[in-house]
Amino acid sequence: MFINLLSDTVTKPTPGMLQVMWAAEVGDDVFREDPTANALEEKCAALFGHEAALFCPSGTMTNQIALKVHTRPLDEVICDEMSHIFQYEVGGYAFHSGIGVNLLRGKNGILTADLVAAAVKPRQDWLPVSRLVVIENTCNKGGGSIYPIENIRAICSVCRERGMALHLDGARIFNALVETGDTPADIGAEVDSISICLSKGLGAPVGSVLTGSQAFIAEARRVRKVMGGGMRQSGYLAAAGIYALDHHIERLRDDHHLARQLAAALAELPWVTDIRPVQTNIVIFDLAPPLTPAVLLDYLKKNGVIASAFGPQTIRFVMHLDVTAPMVERAVAVLRAVV
Ligand SMILES: *Cc1c(COP(=O)(O)O)cnc(C)c1O
């Protein structure tokens, strides 16, 4: 059996999760007649203190819908250069919304209010309108880095002063919350919309939820439909999401513990450089030449460990629901045997 450290998206539903999926009460969600999808949406909205929510097939879709609803063509979104919306969503901001990006360089993907304030463009006929700020918590490419709530509050103030919306790409928001002790409502109060992935560390097979105001979600529902994301008996999937929220949040701490263990072992190895600070479930580090990701990943695979390159000289390991302590011990033994 492979030890799969490729991503926290690789988890398979647990027996308990499959049981609630099997038993879910469903209907046609395009007509809003799926009671389980409705229950998931209500649960997420209530959790974050927002008015409404929308269940979607993926986190790319929830983010792209948010960009579309918050902006108009010729606007721009301000975000960190490491953002998922910029790096890994196929340039969808331009494709779906006709907007530009104003890229900032924060620290491991974390922006400050000063950086944001300095990036807001004055209103001129020849400039895009700075309409939206997107923050990512935790930041994937930043090594699972956590946004301090003080930064979020200060960025929120800048957005309100300048008439900009603030969207949170909270694909891994619960990884942040179990570490900081902040509540979902603490975060919800500071942002206009949130994208939450159920299919990452929370362990559901499919799905993300977008939260926001009634008016925002009403429009988001239309955009979901035009993107082809209107699902029918989606309650089978929503049931997995509800189960994940009820059972798999607290255990994210275990993933973080294993990530720190793995990072500590890597720090002892001569061919490992620049391990990014490990705050949650992601470990990103560089290889000292002449070792390359291709050679290392091939060796790991032959020894039962799957991972991915995250740059020309960079590797990423991700902990999740299907990674156990003995698996990490085994992976560490394999890593120590690299010559
Ligand atoms: C995974 C992820 C998404 C959405 O990805 P999908 O694979 O489309 O569900 C968005 N933002 C971040 C930070 C992510 O890690």
The ligand as an SDF file (V2000), in Angstrom:
LIG
                    3D

 15 15  0  0  0  0  0  0  0  0999 V2000
   -7.7890   22.9850   -3.4640 C   0  0  0  0  0  0  0  0  0  0  0  0
   -7.8860   24.4590   -3.3560 C   0  0  0  0  0  0  0  0  0  0  0  0
   -8.9110   25.1700   -3.9990 C   0  0  0  0  0  0  0  0  0  0  0  0
   -9.9730   24.5210   -4.8600 C   0  0  0  0  0  0  0  0  0  0  0  0
   -9.5970   23.4140   -5.5150 O   0  0  0  0  0  0  0  0  0  0  0  0
  -10.5680   22.3530   -6.2160 P   0  0  0  0  0  0  0  0  0  0  0  0
   -9.6080   21.2790   -6.5250 O   0  0  0  0  0  0  0  0  0  0  0  0
  -11.1190   23.0350   -7.4010 O   0  0  0  0  0  0  0  0  0  0  0  0
  -11.6300   21.9330   -5.2620 O   0  0  0  0  0  0  0  0  0  0  0  0
   -8.9450   26.5290   -3.8200 C   0  0  0  0  0  0  0  0  0  0  0  0
   -8.0520   27.1530   -3.0480 N   0  0  0  0  0  0  0  0  0  0  0  0
   -7.0770   26.5070   -2.4010 C   0  0  0  0  0  0  0  0  0  0  0  0
   -6.1520   27.2590   -1.5200 C   0  0  0  0  0  0  0  0  0  0  0  0
   -6.9570   25.1320   -2.5380 C   0  0  0  0  0  0  0  0  0  0  0  0
   -5.9820   24.4870   -1.8990 O   0  0  0  0  0  0  0  0  0  0  0  0
  1  2  1  0
  2  3  1  0
  2 14  2  0
  3  4  1  0
  3 10  2  0
  4  5  1  0
  5  6  1  0
  6  7  2  0
  6  8  1  0
  6  9  1  0
 10 11  1  0
 11 12  2  0
 12 13  1  0
 12 14  1  0
 14 15  1  0
M  END
$$$$
